[in-house]
């Protein structure tokens, strides 16, 4: 997974990449060419070039994984505190109804922990810890199917414009009839 899908490499993927780098280091020691190593390991030549440069400056230790590129702003301990705050509900934190939104959670994190997240960052944080959007599993018992069907037939069409003109138009963009 990369940036838009949640950021960075997973732990398994990071270990896999480190094994590739160590295998490349062994090949560097034997004097193999960059293009041959790239082809055999199914990676780009540019990656092999970067790895060779790091290897020549610091040996195999320079190719070892340094862990994740960044750590989350809220660690596991702080997220546990956030969960307790979320379970108290939005009303306990000053909002008028019992609906948690990503923006409200972002605001709560800012107030409680003095950390700045984006709305997308809050979504990723919650997803990473097993939270999901709340969607009703079934329709409300109070739902009146006849009223819904009537609204769809009568009210909704009046709010939409017709797809076609009732009179013939012109294909020319310069004529007033085509606007």
N, C-alpha and C positions, 0 to 999 in steps of 0.2 A: 504494500500500500504506500502510495506517495501522497504528497501534499493535500490535494483536494479531498481525498478519501479518508483523511485522518492523520496524515503526517508520518514521515519517517519510515524506517524499516522495523519489522517485528523482530523479536529476539531471535527466532529461528532463522530468519532471513539474514540477520547480522552475523550469526554464527556461520551460516553457509558462505557468505561473502568473505569472512575471515579465512575459512578453509581454502577458498580459491586463491586468496592473496598468499597464503603460506605455500600452496602448491606452486604458484608463480615464483615465489622466492627460491624454491628448490630448483626450478628451471633456470632462474637467473644465475644461480651458482654453477650450473652446468654450462652456461654460456649460450643458451638457446636465444633465437631471434624473437623480437617483440611480436611480429606478425604470426609466427608459428605458435607462440604461447597463446595469443589472442584466439587463433583459430581452434586450437585444441581445447581451450577452456570455454570457448563460445562467449567471449566478451570482446569489448572494443579494444582496438590497438591503443587508443588514447588512454584507457584505464591502465593497460599494461605499462605504458610509458610513465604515467604518474607513479605507479607502484615501483617501477625500476628505479626512478629517481629517489623515492623515499627509502628504498632498500639500500641504494648505494650510499646514502647519507647516514642511515641509522641501523642498517642491518634488518634481520627479520622482525625485531621488536618494533620497528617503525611501521610495520604492516599489521600489527595486532590491533584488534578492535578497541576503540576508546569508549565504547558504550553508546547510549543514545545521544543524538546530536543535541537534544534539549530535554530538560525535565519539565513536567507539568507544573504550572504555578501552584496548584493545590495538590499536595501529596496525599497519600492515603489517610493520614491522620486528620488533615484539614478537611478532606472530603467527608470523613465520618462526621465531623462537626456540621458540615453543610447538610448532610442527610438528616441529622437531628433537627436542624432549623427548617428544612423542607417539610418534615413530618408535622411540625407545629402548624403549618398552613399559612397561606398568604395573609389572612385576616390578622394573625398574630404579629405580622410584620407591617401592618398599616394599609394593606390594600382592601378595597371595599367588597371583594367577592372571593370565593374559594377556588380561583383558577390560577394555577402556576403557568406563566408564559416564560419563554426563554429570556425576554427582556427583563422580567421581574427577577428571575434567578440571577441574571447578570448584575442587576442593581443590588440584590442581596449580597452577592459575593463582594462587590465593591464596598458596601457598607460594613459588612462583618469582618472581612479579611484584608481590606485595603489593597485588593489586587484587581487589575483591569483585564477583563476578558471581552472578546467580541461575542456577538450573539451566536455566530457559527462555532466559536471556541467553546461556548457553554454547551451547545448541542453535542459537540465531540466529547467533551468532558463527561456529560451524562451518559452518552452511549458507551463510552469506554468503561463505565462503572455499572453497566447493565440496565440503565433506565431507558425507557422508550416513550414515544408519544402515546397519550391516552386516547384511545378511540373506542366508542361504545361497541360492545360485543353484539348487542341486539337493539332493535328499535324500542322506543319508549312505549309503555303500555297505554299511555294517554293519547297516542297518535291517532288522529282521525283520518283514515284513508280516504273517505269520501271528500272531506274538506281539501285534502292535498290534491286529489285528482281534479276537483273543481278549480282550484287555484291554477293548476298547470294548464287546464284547458281555457280558462277565461282571463285570468289576470296576467299571466306570464306573456302570452302572445301580444297583448296590448303594449307591453314595454319594449318589445323588439321591433326593429324596422324590417320591412319585407326584404327578402333577398333580391328580388328583381323589381325593376321599374314597372309601373302599371301602364306606362306609355313607351313607345319605342324611343330609344336614345340615339346618340351619335357616337361613333368610334373615335371621332376627332377630339383631342384634348383642347383645341383652341375654340371650339364652338361652345356657347353657353349651355346648350342642352346636355353636354357631356359632363358638366360639373355637378 
